[in-house]
Amino acid sequence: MKSLHLASAEDAPKLLPLVAALHLDQGFSTDAAHQERAVMPLLQGSPHGAIWLIGPRRAPVGYIVVSFGWSVEYGGMDAIVDELYVRPAVRGRGMAGEAINALGQALKQSTIKALHLEVDNSNEGALRLYQRCGFKARNGYMYMTRKL
């Protein structure tokens, strides 16, 4: 996919407004300083994750954040889609699905064994998107968090 680009520090001015839009849309209680502190290490080459821009690099319409980890169950490195956002004005055009599938192909060619994500059970559009992209709910499992 030509419209999926690994983001770098130079992309921060284009990326940060998209992050702010997602956080506002989702009701996350983060401010611009928090968002920048969270994003910059990934843009500067942190081994813990990466960010890809969706759409033209000069004017992206969205982004995907992936965090990397290790899974004994899957036998190696795994990844979690931490955030996925596409501007409302361009949703429904297949860009998110294309981006997820392109990302999955790229990660599959590396050492990543599984790609996970979290989705709101009431978001039927997102559920359909993720199912079309090959994600399956794990029966009997619930994603849980303990904030530290």
C-alpha positions in Angstrom: 0.0 0.0 0.0 1.6 3.3 -1.1 -0.5 5.2 1.5 1.0 3.6 4.6 4.3 5.2 5.7 6.4 4.6 8.8 6.4 7.9 10.7 9.5 9.7 12.0 10.1 12.7 14.2 9.7 15.0 11.1 6.1 13.8 10.9 5.1 15.0 14.4 3.5 18.2 13.2 1.2 16.3 10.9 0.6 13.4 13.4 -0.1 15.2 16.6 -3.3 16.8 15.5 -4.6 13.4 14.4 -3.7 12.0 17.8 -5.5 14.9 19.5 -8.6 14.3 17.3 -8.7 10.6 18.3 -8.3 11.3 22.0 -11.0 13.9 21.9 -13.3 11.6 20.0 -12.7 8.7 22.4 -13.0 10.9 25.5 -9.4 10.3 26.6 -8.4 12.8 29.3 -5.0 13.6 27.7 -3.6 17.0 26.8 -1.2 18.0 24.0 1.9 17.7 26.3 0.9 14.1 27.3 0.3 13.2 23.6 3.6 14.5 22.5 5.5 12.7 25.3 3.8 9.5 24.4 4.3 9.8 20.6 7.9 11.2 20.3 9.8 8.1 21.5 8.1 6.0 18.9 8.9 8.5 16.2 12.5 8.6 17.4 13.1 4.8 17.0 12.0 3.3 20.3 12.1 -0.5 20.0 8.8 -0.7 21.9 6.6 0.4 19.0 6.1 2.3 15.8 3.6 4.6 14.1 2.5 4.5 10.5 0.7 7.4 8.7 -2.3 6.5 6.5 -2.7 8.5 3.3 -0.3 10.8 1.6 2.8 11.5 3.7 2.5 15.3 3.2 -1.2 15.3 4.3 -2.0 12.1 6.2 -5.7 11.2 6.9 -4.9 8.8 9.8 -2.4 6.8 11.7 -1.8 3.4 13.3 0.2 2.9 16.5 1.6 -0.5 17.2 3.3 -1.6 20.4 5.7 -4.6 20.4 5.9 -7.4 23.0 6.7 -11.0 23.6 4.2 -13.9 23.7 5.1 -17.4 25.0 1.7 -18.5 23.7 2.5 -17.4 20.1 6.1 -18.3 20.3 7.8 -15.0 19.8 7.3 -11.3 19.2 3.7 -10.0 19.0 2.2 -6.6 18.4 -0.8 -4.7 19.6 -2.6 -2.1 17.6 -2.7 0.6 20.3 -4.4 3.3 18.3 -6.0 3.5 14.8 -7.6 6.7 13.5 -8.9 7.8 10.2 -10.4 11.3 9.8 -14.3 11.1 9.8 -14.5 12.8 6.4 -12.7 10.0 4.6 -14.0 7.0 6.6 -15.8 4.3 4.7 -13.5 4.3 1.7 -11.5 1.2 2.7 -8.4 3.1 3.8 -8.3 1.6 7.3 -8.7 -1.9 6.1 -6.0 -1.5 3.5 -3.7 0.0 6.1 -4.3 -2.8 8.6 -3.8 -5.5 5.9 -0.6 -3.8 4.6 0.7 -3.5 8.1 -0.2 -7.2 8.8 1.7 -8.3 5.7 4.8 -6.2 6.6 4.8 -7.5 10.2 4.3 -11.1 9.1 7.5 -10.8 7.0 9.4 -9.7 10.1 9.5 -11.8 13.3 6.0 -10.8 14.5 3.9 -13.9 15.2 0.5 -12.3 16.1 -1.2 -8.9 15.8 -3.8 -8.1 18.5 -6.2 -5.2 19.1 -8.9 -3.9 21.4 -12.3 -2.8 20.2 -15.4 -1.4 21.8 -18.1 -4.2 21.7 -20.7 -1.6 20.8 -18.8 -0.2 17.8 -20.3 -2.3 15.1 -18.5 -0.6 12.2 -15.1 -1.2 13.8 -16.0 -4.8 14.6 -17.0 -5.5 11.0 -13.8 -3.8 9.8 -11.6 -5.9 12.1 -13.4 -9.1 11.2 -12.9 -8.4 7.5 -9.2 -7.9 8.2 -9.0 -11.4 9.8 -9.2 -10.6 13.5 -11.3 -13.0 15.7 -12.6 -12.5 19.2 -11.1 -15.0 21.6 -14.0 -16.8 23.4 -13.8 -16.5 27.1 -11.1 -13.8 27.1 -11.5 -10.1 28.0 -8.8 -7.5 27.6 -8.2 -6.1 31.1 -6.1 -3.2 32.4 -4.5 -2.2 35.6 -3.3 1.4 35.5 0.0 1.9 37.3 
